[in-house]
Amino acid sequence: PGSKSLSNRALLLAALSTGQTNVENLLDSDDIRYMLEALVQLGVVIEAPPVGEKRNFKVTGLAGPFRPTGSEPVELFLGPIGDLIDGLTQLGAQVSCSATGCPPVVISNAQEGKPFPSIGGTAKISGQTSSQFISALLMASPLASTELVVEIVDELISAPYVKLTVGLMQKFGVTVENSGPNKKFTVASGQSYKSPGSVFVEGDASSASYFLAAGAITGGPVTVVGCGSESVQGDVAFANVLEKMGATVEWAPNSITVSRDVAGGQGLVGVDVDCGDIPDAAMTLAVVALFAEGPTAIRNVYSWRVKETERMVAIVTELGKLGIQVEETRDDLVVHPPKKDPKTGLPVLPAGVAIDTYDDHRMAMVFSLVACAGVPVVINDPGCTSKTFPDYFEKLASITTGAENSAATKVDPGSSSEGAMERLAAVLMAIELK
């Protein structure tokens, strides 16, 4: 599927631009649907393609600030954003959120069709919680009437995502000065977004990580098409981690192939790696580690704790169900693999473990790879992958051999905090790649 990060950024910049932009290969997921609905509510004209055709959307820009079409709240699904609110306040915005640092967010000084003359200057914020806050401030910066500076007071995690933002802003005609590097971002006044005509959304590198990992675990080969050596996404670096573990990685401009000579004794080894630039893909590493010899240390992933769920706790909990020994600190996770079956070389894991997904799409996709150990695994609420990858399990089934090894689904009646509803469970049998 198309990149979520690129899809959201392209839609936003197109909406603020002068002219019409054709956003090609837009991701089809819940996140993007919410974004499209929010933009329309804010006065943006968006022409969707006919059902069944390529996902190319025409966005007519507003040439400036949003123009809300009504007084109803704009709904987006956001996590803790206290640091962003703090940054906006420093720049002069009258904005507030709940006492917990979460939505609802109230912005009280927006003026329809006019610039924000009171907004500008310098915002000093932390870069350790989420790079999304820095990207948000930068993308909004051309709407200010004075120079806007974002200073990082500590370390910027996920820096490749900010680089992606800056690159896309450049495509739309706005230049960002990055000094430090990654310590101070400056956007000069007098700039505005202009449509480049079209923007192509490349394949999602974070979503690619599950299939690349499957290639490393089973021997593959697995080729992911849509992102490669020319990708602008930082998560393609996950392939380098797999190579460091012992897998064979082949790069092409628009694809990555991962394989391993299992019969020839080409094994996987544990690594100690700083994953601050690839925290989403690093989740996949927590399961790949089960198939390696020796422990794997996943460093600098504090941001796991402030995502869709408290991912560090979630990963540790579900690995515990599999009998895996881990060491957890504030920022790091060390995974000790279980003993291996002397005949197959696969990790010895209990069969039929039910993995809870915490309404987190990445938990569902990451732990589906446990089935590569030759044991069934149950993924509760697989529908949560609709956030970024609605047909993930169908795609996973398409690269497995034998009908009995396909990703099957069943309905298990149950309940949730929102009331009685069907509770889906994806049952993955032992996976063997084609």
C-alpha positions as CSV (number, residue, x, y, z in Angstrom):
1,P,0.0,0.0,0.0
2,G,1.0,3.7,-0.3
3,S,3.0,5.3,2.4
4,K,0.8,6.7,5.2
5,S,3.4,9.3,6.1
6,L,3.6,10.6,2.5
7,S,-0.2,10.3,1.9
8,N,-1.0,12.5,4.9
9,R,1.7,15.1,4.2
10,A,0.9,15.3,0.5
11,L,-2.8,15.8,1.2
12,L,-2.1,18.6,3.7
13,L,0.4,20.5,1.6
14,A,-1.9,20.2,-1.5
15,A,-4.8,21.6,0.6
16,L,-2.7,24.7,1.6
17,S,-1.3,25.2,-1.9
18,T,-2.2,27.4,-4.8
19,G,-3.5,25.3,-7.7
20,Q,-4.7,21.7,-8.1
21,T,-2.6,18.7,-7.1
22,N,-3.1,15.2,-8.3
23,V,-2.1,12.9,-5.4
24,E,-1.3,9.5,-7.0
25,N,-1.4,6.1,-5.3
26,L,-3.0,7.5,-2.1
27,L,-3.1,4.9,0.7
28,D,-6.5,3.3,1.3
29,S,-6.9,3.0,5.1
30,D,-8.8,4.4,8.0
31,D,-6.2,7.0,8.8
32,I,-6.3,8.5,5.3
33,R,-10.1,8.4,5.2
34,Y,-10.2,10.5,8.4
35,M,-7.8,12.9,6.9
36,L,-9.8,13.3,3.8
37,E,-13.0,13.8,5.8
38,A,-11.3,16.4,8.0
39,L,-9.9,18.4,5.0
40,V,-13.4,18.5,3.3
41,Q,-14.8,19.8,6.6
42,L,-12.2,22.5,6.6
43,G,-13.2,23.8,3.2
44,V,-10.9,21.8,0.8
45,V,-12.4,20.5,-2.5
46,I,-11.2,16.9,-3.1
47,E,-12.2,14.9,-6.1
48,A,-12.0,11.1,-5.5
49,P,-11.5,8.5,-8.2
50,P,-14.3,6.2,-9.2
51,V,-14.6,3.0,-7.1
52,G,-12.2,0.4,-8.4
53,E,-9.9,2.7,-10.3
54,K,-6.4,3.8,-9.3
55,R,-6.3,5.9,-6.1
56,N,-5.5,9.2,-7.7
57,F,-7.1,12.1,-5.8
58,K,-7.4,15.7,-7.2
59,V,-7.0,18.3,-4.4
60,T,-7.9,22.0,-5.1
61,G,-5.8,24.0,-2.8
62,L,-7.0,26.9,-0.7
63,A,-3.8,29.1,-1.3
64,G,-3.6,29.6,2.4
65,P,-5.4,28.8,5.7
66,F,-8.4,26.5,6.0
67,R,-11.9,27.7,5.7
68,P,-14.2,25.6,7.9
69,T,-17.6,24.9,6.4
70,G,-19.4,24.8,9.8
71,S,-19.1,24.8,13.5
72,E,-18.9,21.1,14.1
73,P,-15.6,19.7,15.6
74,V,-13.1,18.2,13.2
75,E,-12.4,14.7,14.2
76,L,-9.0,13.1,14.0
77,F,-7.6,10.2,16.0
78,L,-4.6,11.5,17.8
79,G,-2.4,10.4,20.8
80,P,-0.8,12.7,23.4
81,I,0.2,16.0,21.7
82,G,1.1,18.2,24.7
83,D,4.5,19.0,23.2
84,L,2.9,20.3,20.0
85,I,0.4,22.4,21.9
86,D,3.3,23.9,23.9
87,G,5.2,24.7,20.7
88,L,2.1,26.4,19.1
89,T,1.6,28.4,22.3
90,Q,5.2,29.7,22.2
91,L,4.5,30.9,18.6
92,G,1.5,32.9,19.7
93,A,-1.4,30.5,19.0
94,Q,-4.4,30.5,21.3
95,V,-4.7,26.7,21.5
96,S,-5.4,24.2,24.3
97,C,-6.0,20.5,24.9
98,S,-7.1,18.4,27.8
99,A,-5.2,18.2,31.0
100,T,-3.7,14.8,29.9
101,G,-2.1,16.4,26.8
102,C,-4.6,14.7,24.5
103,P,-7.5,15.9,22.3
104,P,-9.9,17.6,22.2
105,V,-7.9,20.6,20.9
106,V,-9.5,24.0,20.8
107,I,-8.0,26.7,18.5
108,S,-9.5,30.1,19.1
109,N,-7.7,32.6,16.9
110,A,-8.1,31.2,13.4
111,Q,-9.4,33.8,11.0
112,E,-11.2,32.6,7.9
113,G,-9.1,33.2,4.8
114,K,-6.6,35.4,6.5
115,P,-3.0,34.8,7.6
116,F,-2.1,34.7,11.3
117,P,-0.2,37.9,11.9
118,S,0.3,37.1,15.6
119,I,2.0,33.8,15.0
120,G,5.7,33.4,14.4
121,G,9.0,33.5,16.2
122,T,10.7,30.6,17.9
123,A,9.3,27.4,19.4
124,K,11.7,25.3,21.6
125,I,10.4,21.8,22.0
126,S,11.5,18.3,22.8
127,G,12.3,16.0,19.9
128,Q,12.3,12.8,21.9
129,T,8.6,12.2,22.1
130,S,7.6,12.4,18.4
131,S,9.1,13.9,15.2
132,Q,5.5,14.4,14.1
133,F,5.3,17.5,16.2
134,I,8.3,19.1,14.4
135,S,6.8,18.1,11.1
136,A,3.5,19.7,12.0
137,L,5.0,23.0,13.0
138,L,7.1,23.1,9.8
139,M,4.3,22.3,7.5
140,A,2.2,25.1,9.1
141,S,5.0,27.6,9.0
142,P,4.3,29.3,5.7
143,L,1.0,30.5,7.2
144,A,2.8,32.7,9.7
145,S,3.6,36.2,8.6
146,T,7.1,36.2,10.2
147,E,10.1,33.9,10.2
148,L,9.3,30.7,12.1
149,V,12.1,28.7,13.9
150,V,11.8,25.3,15.6
151,E,14.6,24.5,18.0
152,I,15.1,21.0,19.3
153,V,16.1,21.2,23.0
154,D,17.3,17.6,23.2
155,E,17.6,14.8,20.6
156,L,15.4,14.5,17.6
157,I,14.2,10.9,17.1
158,S,12.8,9.6,13.8
159,A,14.8,12.3,12.0
160,P,14.2,10.7,8.6
161,Y,10.5,11.5,9.0
162,V,11.4,15.2,9.4
163,K,13.7,15.0,6.4
164,L,10.8,13.5,4.4
165,T,8.6,16.5,5.5
166,V,11.3,19.0,4.5
167,G,11.7,17.3,1.1
168,L,8.0,17.4,0.4
169,M,7.7,21.0,1.4
170,Q,10.5,21.8,-1.0
171,K,8.5,20.0,-3.8
172,F,5.7,22.4,-3.0
173,G,7.9,25.4,-3.1
174,V,8.9,26.1,0.5
175,T,12.5,25.9,1.7
176,V,13.5,24.9,5.2
177,E,16.9,25.6,6.6
178,N,18.2,22.7,8.7
179,S,21.2,23.7,10.9
180,G,22.9,21.7,13.7
181,P,22.0,19.4,11.9
182,N,18.5,18.5,13.2
183,K,18.8,21.1,16.0
184,K,17.3,24.2,14.4
185,F,14.8,24.4,11.6
186,T,14.1,27.8,10.0
187,V,11.4,28.8,7.6
188,A,11.8,32.3,6.2
189,S,8.7,34.5,5.9
190,G,7.2,35.3,2.5
191,Q,7.0,31.7,1.3
192,S,3.9,29.9,0.2
193,Y,2.9,26.5,-1.1
194,K,2.4,26.1,-4.9
195,S,1.1,22.9,-6.4
196,P,3.8,20.9,-8.3
197,G,1.0,19.4,-10.4
198,S,1.2,15.9,-9.2
199,V,2.7,13.9,-6.3
200,F,3.3,10.1,-6.4
201,V,3.0,8.3,-3.1
202,E,5.5,5.5,-2.9
203,G,4.9,2.2,-1.1
204,D,4.9,2.2,2.7
205,A,8.3,1.2,4.0
206,S,7.0,0.4,7.5
207,S,4.4,-2.0,6.0
208,A,7.2,-3.5,3.9
209,S,9.1,-4.4,7.0
210,Y,6.8,-7.4,7.8
211,F,7.4,-9.0,4.5
212,L,11.1,-8.3,4.5
213,A,11.3,-9.8,7.9
214,A,9.4,-12.9,6.6
215,G,12.1,-13.3,4.0
216,A,14.9,-13.1,6.5
217,I,13.1,-15.6,8.9
218,T,12.1,-18.2,6.4
219,G,14.8,-17.8,3.8
220,G,12.5,-16.4,1.2
221,P,13.3,-14.9,-1.1
222,V,10.7,-12.1,-0.7
223,T,10.7,-9.1,-2.9
224,V,8.8,-5.9,-1.9
225,V,8.0,-3.6,-4.8
226,G,7.1,0.1,-4.2
227,C,10.1,1.3,-2.2
228,G,13.8,0.7,-2.7
229,S,17.2,2.4,-2.9
230,E,15.6,5.6,-4.1
231,S,13.0,5.7,-1.3
232,V,12.6,8.9,0.7
233,Q,11.4,6.9,3.7
234,G,13.7,6.2,6.6
235,D,12.2,2.8,7.4
236,V,13.8,1.2,4.4
237,A,16.9,1.2,6.7
238,F,15.2,-1.8,8.4
239,A,16.6,-3.9,5.5
240,N,20.1,-2.9,6.7
241,V,19.4,-4.3,10.1
242,L,18.3,-7.6,8.6
243,E,21.5,-7.7,6.6
244,K,23.5,-7.1,9.8
245,M,21.7,-10.1,11.3
246,G,22.9,-12.3,8.5
247,A,20.2,-12.0,5.8
248,T,21.0,-11.3,2.1
249,V,19.6,-8.0,0.9
250,E,19.4,-6.9,-2.7
251,W,18.4,-3.4,-3.6
252,A,16.8,-1.9,-6.7
253,P,15.5,1.6,-7.2
254,N,11.9,0.6,-6.5
255,S,12.2,-2.8,-4.7
256,I,14.0,-4.7,-2.0
257,T,14.6,-8.5,-1.9
258,V,15.5,-10.4,1.3
259,S,16.6,-14.0,1.3
260,R,18.7,-16.4,3.3
261,D,20.3,-19.8,2.4
262,V,18.8,-21.8,5.2
263,A,19.9,-25.2,3.9
264,G,23.5,-23.9,3.5
265,G,23.6,-22.8,7.2
266,Q,23.2,-19.1,6.7
267,G,21.7,-18.2,10.1
268,L,20.5,-15.1,11.8
269,V,22.4,-13.6,14.7
270,G,21.3,-11.1,17.4
271,V,22.3,-7.5,17.0
272,D,22.6,-4.4,19.2
273,V,21.1,-1.5,17.2
274,D,20.0,2.1,17.7
275,C,16.4,2.2,16.3
276,G,15.7,5.8,17.1
277,D,15.3,6.6,13.3
278,I,13.1,3.6,12.6
279,P,10.8,3.0,15.7
280,D,7.9,1.6,13.8
281,A,10.0,-0.9,11.9
282,A,11.9,-1.7,15.1
283,M,8.7,-3.4,16.4
284,T,9.2,-6.0,13.7
285,L,12.7,-6.6,14.9
286,A,11.3,-7.8,18.3
287,V,9.8,-10.9,16.6
288,V,12.7,-11.4,14.2
289,A,14.9,-11.6,17.3
290,L,13.1,-14.9,18.2
291,F,14.7,-16.6,15.2
292,A,18.3,-15.4,15.8
293,E,21.2,-16.8,17.8
294,G,22.0,-14.6,20.8
295,P,20.1,-11.6,22.2
296,T,19.0,-8.7,20.2
297,A,19.1,-5.2,21.8
298,I,16.6,-2.7,20.4
299,R,17.8,0.8,21.6
300,N,16.4,4.3,21.7
301,V,12.7,3.4,21.3
302,Y,11.2,5.5,24.1
303,S,8.6,6.8,21.5
304,W,7.0,3.3,21.6
305,R,5.5,4.4,24.9
306,V,3.5,7.3,23.4
307,K,2.0,5.7,20.3
308,E,-1.4,4.1,19.6
309,T,-0.8,2.1,22.8
310,E,2.0,1.8,25.2
311,R,3.9,-0.3,22.8
312,M,6.8,-1.2,25.0
313,V,4.5,-2.7,27.6
314,A,2.4,-4.4,24.9
315,I,5.4,-6.0,23.2
316,V,6.8,-7.2,26.5
317,T,3.5,-8.6,27.6
318,E,2.9,-10.6,24.4
319,L,6.4,-11.9,24.2
320,G,5.9,-13.1,27.7
321,K,2.9,-15.1,26.6
322,L,5.3,-16.9,24.2
323,G,7.7,-17.6,27.1
324,I,10.3,-15.1,25.9
325,Q,12.8,-13.6,28.4
326,V,13.2,-9.8,27.9
327,E,15.0,-6.9,29.6
328,E,13.1,-3.7,29.5
329,T,14.4,-0.2,30.3
330,R,12.8,3.3,29.7
331,D,14.3,3.4,26.2
332,D,15.5,-0.1,25.3
333,L,14.3,-3.7,24.9
334,V,16.6,-6.7,24.9
335,V,15.0,-9.9,23.6
336,H,16.6,-13.3,24.4
337,P,15.5,-15.9,21.9
338,P,14.2,-19.3,23.1
339,K,16.0,-22.6,22.5
340,K,15.9,-23.9,18.9
341,D,14.5,-27.2,17.7
342,P,17.7,-29.3,16.7
343,K,15.9,-30.7,13.7
344,T,14.3,-27.6,12.2
345,G,16.4,-24.9,13.7
346,L,13.2,-23.0,14.5
347,P,12.5,-21.5,17.9
348,V,10.5,-23.6,20.2
349,L,7.3,-21.7,20.9
350,P,4.0,-22.7,22.4
351,A,1.2,-23.4,19.8
352,G,-2.0,-21.5,19.7
353,V,-1.1,-18.5,21.8
354,A,-3.7,-15.7,21.5
355,I,-2.0,-12.4,20.9
356,D,-3.8,-9.2,22.1
357,T,-3.3,-6.3,19.7
358,Y,-4.4,-3.3,21.9
359,D,-6.2,-1.7,19.0
360,D,-2.8,-1.2,17.5
361,H,-2.3,-2.2,13.8
362,R,1.4,-2.8,14.1
363,M,1.0,-5.2,17.0
364,A,-1.3,-7.4,14.8
365,M,1.1,-7.4,11.9
366,V,4.3,-7.9,13.9
367,F,3.1,-10.9,15.9
368,S,1.6,-12.6,12.8
369,L,5.3,-13.5,12.0
370,V,5.4,-15.8,15.0
371,A,3.7,-18.3,12.8
372,C,6.9,-18.6,10.8
373,A,8.2,-20.7,13.7
374,G,5.9,-23.5,12.5
375,V,3.2,-23.1,15.2
376,P,-0.3,-21.7,14.9
377,V,-0.8,-18.2,16.5
378,V,-4.1,-16.4,17.1
379,I,-4.2,-12.7,16.4
380,N,-7.1,-11.0,18.3
381,D,-8.9,-8.2,16.5
382,P,-7.0,-8.4,13.2
383,G,-9.4,-5.7,11.9
384,C,-7.2,-3.1,13.6
385,T,-4.8,-3.3,10.6
386,S,-7.4,-1.2,8.7
387,K,-5.6,1.9,10.2
388,T,-2.8,1.5,7.6
389,F,-3.1,-1.9,5.9
390,P,-6.7,-3.2,5.6
391,D,-5.8,-6.3,3.5
392,Y,-2.6,-7.2,5.3
393,F,-3.7,-10.8,6.2
394,E,-4.8,-11.4,2.6
395,K,-1.4,-10.2,1.3
396,L,0.4,-12.4,3.9
397,A,-1.7,-15.4,2.8
398,S,-0.8,-14.7,-0.8
399,I,2.9,-15.5,-0.2
400,T,2.4,-18.7,1.8
401,T,2.2,-22.2,0.5
402,G,-0.7,-24.6,0.9
403,A,-4.3,-23.8,1.6
404,E,-3.8,-25.1,5.1
405,N,-1.2,-22.4,5.7
406,S,-3.2,-19.5,4.6
407,A,-4.3,-16.7,7.0
408,A,-7.8,-17.8,7.9
409,T,-10.4,-15.8,9.9
410,K,-13.1,-16.8,12.2
411,V,-15.7,-15.0,14.2
412,D,-15.6,-15.3,17.9
413,P,-18.6,-13.6,19.6
414,G,-17.5,-11.3,22.4
415,S,-17.8,-7.8,23.7
416,S,-15.8,-4.6,23.9
417,S,-15.8,-1.3,25.9
418,E,-18.1,0.1,23.1
419,G,-20.7,-2.6,23.6
420,A,-21.4,-6.1,22.3
421,M,-19.9,-6.7,18.9
422,E,-18.2,-9.3,16.8
423,R,-14.7,-10.0,17.9
424,L,-12.5,-11.2,15.0
425,A,-9.5,-13.5,15.5
426,A,-7.1,-14.3,12.7
427,V,-5.8,-17.7,13.0
428,L,-2.4,-18.1,11.3
429,M,-1.2,-21.7,10.8
430,A,2.4,-22.5,10.4
431,I,3.7,-20.2,7.7
432,E,5.9,-21.4,4.9
433,L,6.6,-18.9,2.1
434,K,6.2,-19.7,-1.6
